[in-house]
Amino acid sequence: MFFKNRAGSAPAAPEYLVVGLGNPGSKYESTRHNAGFIAMDIMAEKLGFDIKRLKFKGLIGDTVIDGHRVAFLKPSTFMNLSGESVRDAMQFYKIPVERLLVIYDDISLAPGRLRIRRKGSAGGHNGIKSIIYLLGRDDFARIKLGVGEKPHPDYDLADWVLSRFTKEEGAALESACAHCDDVVRLFVTGRLDEAMNRYNS
């Protein structure tokens, strides 16, 4: 999966930014709203790098994928302020919005499903709402990870997204997250349409 560029070495600074959304702290680990964090941890382990450096109001790490240096960011600002971390990282590395990919939870999809989009509205997701507000645009790529619908219409949404997965749901989510590194690879090599055709369900 990893190849050096034609000059023989990878770029020194990240060219792409992949962001996984969630809330920091042990209180929120393994909750539905932290699906983005879960995906980032799975990718980091799979690709052999760490997301541990404190920077841009979050934790960041980077690796090289097909000759492109890619930064992976987990904002530590809590969900509704995620845009602050994303904006700071993009400004520092001078990363344009077309090279931003955000991974987050979606209650309209069942656990185990994922959906890739080139752009779109926040759809009621506070993390995406914050990013759109601070970037001033919504035309960035995203991976939506299914976390399941509320058990019934009257169930409080905040309580639902902060609830934990069942064992079966957790396994299904991890199965979906296992595809995220391939989506990132296709994204940085300009083949997002191929990723959408391969993984959208």
C-alpha positions in Angstrom: 0.0 0.0 0.0 2.9 2.4 0.7 5.1 3.6 -2.1 7.6 6.5 -2.3 7.0 9.3 -4.7 9.1 9.8 -7.8 11.6 12.0 -6.0 12.3 9.1 -3.7 10.9 10.4 -0.5 7.5 11.4 0.9 6.6 15.1 1.3 7.7 16.6 4.7 4.4 18.2 5.4 0.9 16.5 5.2 -0.9 17.1 2.0 -4.2 15.6 3.2 -6.1 15.7 6.5 -8.3 12.8 7.8 -10.4 13.7 10.8 -12.3 11.3 13.1 -14.9 12.9 15.3 -15.7 12.0 18.9 -15.6 13.2 22.5 -12.4 13.0 24.6 -12.1 11.1 27.8 -12.8 7.6 29.2 -16.5 8.6 29.9 -17.2 8.6 26.1 -15.1 5.6 25.0 -16.9 3.1 22.8 -20.1 5.3 22.6 -21.9 5.7 19.3 -20.9 9.3 19.0 -17.2 8.2 19.1 -17.4 6.0 16.0 -15.0 8.4 14.2 -12.4 8.0 17.0 -12.8 4.2 16.8 -12.2 4.2 13.1 -9.0 6.3 13.6 -7.6 4.0 16.2 -8.3 1.0 14.0 -6.6 2.6 11.0 -3.6 3.7 13.1 -3.1 0.2 14.4 -3.5 -1.3 10.9 -1.2 1.1 9.2 1.4 1.1 12.0 1.5 4.7 13.3 0.3 6.7 16.3 -2.2 9.5 16.8 -0.7 10.9 20.0 0.9 14.3 19.4 -0.9 17.1 21.1 -1.6 19.8 18.5 -4.4 21.9 17.1 -6.7 21.3 20.1 -6.5 17.5 19.4 -4.3 14.5 18.9 -2.6 14.1 15.6 -0.3 11.7 13.8 0.7 11.1 10.2 1.8 8.4 7.8 2.6 8.0 4.1 0.0 6.4 1.8 0.9 5.8 -1.8 3.5 8.6 -1.7 1.2 11.1 0.0 1.8 12.2 3.5 -1.6 12.1 5.4 -2.3 13.7 8.8 -4.9 12.0 11.0 -6.6 14.2 13.6 -8.8 13.4 16.6 -10.2 16.8 17.9 -10.2 17.1 21.7 -12.6 20.0 21.8 -15.7 18.0 22.4 -18.0 17.3 19.4 -19.8 20.7 19.0 -16.4 22.5 18.7 -14.7 20.1 16.4 -14.4 22.8 13.7 -11.8 24.7 15.7 -9.4 21.8 15.7 -10.0 21.1 12.0 -9.6 24.7 10.9 -6.4 25.2 12.9 -4.8 22.1 11.3 -5.9 23.0 7.8 -4.6 26.5 8.2 -1.2 25.4 9.6 -0.6 22.8 6.9 -2.3 24.9 4.2 -4.5 22.0 3.3 -7.4 22.9 0.9 -10.9 21.7 1.6 -10.8 19.2 -1.3 -8.1 17.3 0.6 -10.2 17.0 3.8 -11.9 13.8 4.8 -14.1 13.6 7.9 -15.3 10.3 9.5 -18.2 10.4 11.9 -21.3 8.6 13.2 -24.7 8.4 11.5 -27.8 7.2 13.2 -29.7 6.7 10.0 -27.4 3.8 9.1 -27.3 0.4 10.8 -24.0 -0.6 12.5 -21.8 -2.2 10.0 -22.8 0.1 7.1 -20.9 3.0 5.8 -21.6 5.7 3.3 -19.1 7.9 1.5 -20.1 11.4 0.3 -18.2 14.2 -1.5 -20.2 16.9 0.3 -23.4 17.6 2.1 -25.3 19.3 4.9 -24.6 18.7 8.6 -27.8 16.6 8.9 -28.2 17.5 12.5 -24.6 16.3 13.5 -23.1 18.9 15.7 -19.5 18.1 14.8 -20.1 18.5 11.1 -22.2 21.6 11.8 -19.1 23.1 13.6 -16.8 22.2 10.7 -19.1 23.7 8.1 -19.6 26.9 10.1 -15.9 27.5 10.7 -14.8 26.5 7.2 -17.7 28.4 5.6 -18.4 25.5 3.2 -19.7 22.0 3.1 -18.0 20.5 0.1 -15.6 18.2 1.9 -15.6 14.5 1.7 -16.9 12.4 4.5 -17.3 8.8 5.6 -20.5 8.2 7.6 -20.4 5.2 9.9 -23.7 3.6 10.9 -24.4 3.5 14.6 -28.1 2.5 14.5 -31.4 4.4 14.9 -33.0 5.4 18.2 -35.0 2.5 19.7 -38.2 4.6 19.5 -39.0 8.2 18.4 -39.3 9.5 21.9 -35.9 8.3 23.0 -33.6 11.3 23.7 -31.1 11.7 20.9 -28.2 12.8 23.2 -28.8 9.8 25.4 -28.8 7.5 22.4 -25.5 8.8 20.7 -23.8 8.7 24.1 -24.9 5.1 24.7 -22.5 2.2 24.2 -22.7 -0.5 21.5 -23.9 -4.0 22.2 -21.3 -6.7 21.5 -22.8 -7.5 18.1 -23.1 -3.8 17.2 -19.5 -3.1 18.2 -18.3 -6.0 16.0 -20.3 -4.7 13.1 -18.9 -1.2 13.5 -15.4 -2.6 13.6 -16.0 -4.5 10.4 -17.1 -1.2 8.7 -14.1 0.6 10.2 -11.8 -2.0 8.7 -12.5 -0.6 5.2 -11.7 3.0 6.1 -8.0 2.8 5.4 -8.8 1.6 1.9 -11.2 4.5 1.5 -8.5 6.9 2.6 -6.0 5.3 0.1 -8.5 5.8 -2.8 -9.3 9.3 -1.6 -5.7 10.5 -1.7 -5.1 8.9 -5.1 -8.1 10.7 -6.6 -10.4 7.7 -6.7 -13.2 8.6 -4.3 -15.8 7.6 -6.9 -14.3 4.1 -6.9 -14.6 4.1 -3.1 -18.2 5.1 -3.2 -19.0 2.4 -5.8 -17.1 -0.2 -3.7 -18.4 0.6 -0.2 -21.6 2.6 -0.2 -24.5 0.5 1.0 
